[in-house]
Each structure stands twice: as C-alpha cells, then as structure tokens.
C-alpha cells in the first residue's frame, strides 16, 4: 500500500514538469528568422522611422536601426 501511494505521489509531482517541458509546436521546424532577441520600441528623430532587424538578399543579418523617410 505504501509503495502504491508513493508511486502515485511521484507521478503527480512529475506530471506538471512533463507538461511544461514539451515543446509547443511539435512538428513545426524552427525558421531562421525566429530568435530569442526581442527588439524594443525605438523613438527615432523627426523625418525618420525604425526598421527591425532582418536578413538582406544575400542572407546576412542586418541590425535594426533608424532610417530617413523618403520624400
């Protein structure tokens, strides 16, 4: 009886850990653009806007920055 109660208690303690440890998107491959970096909102000066970090045509990563507006 003690063994079954201790096994049941052990399974109950491990159940939340197993649910949290499983990845959310099973079967969906991670893309190159997904990164753990979060870009904060940036206040650019007048006549400028912020461009997020991205990959250019040759595949190199370009950091986010403020750029002038086109007229």
C-alpha positions, 0 to 999 in steps of 0.5 A: 500500500505504501509503495502504491501511494508513493508511486502515485505521489511521484507521478503527480509531482512529475506530471506538471514538469512533463507538461511544461517541458514539451515543446509547443509546436511539435512538428513545426521546424524552427525558421531562421528568422525566429530568435530569442532577441526581442527588439524594443520600441525605438523613438527615432528623430523627426523625418525618420522611422525604425526598421527591425532587424532582418536578413538582406538578399544575400542572407546576412543579418542586418541590425535594426536601426533608424532610417530617413523617410523618403520624400 
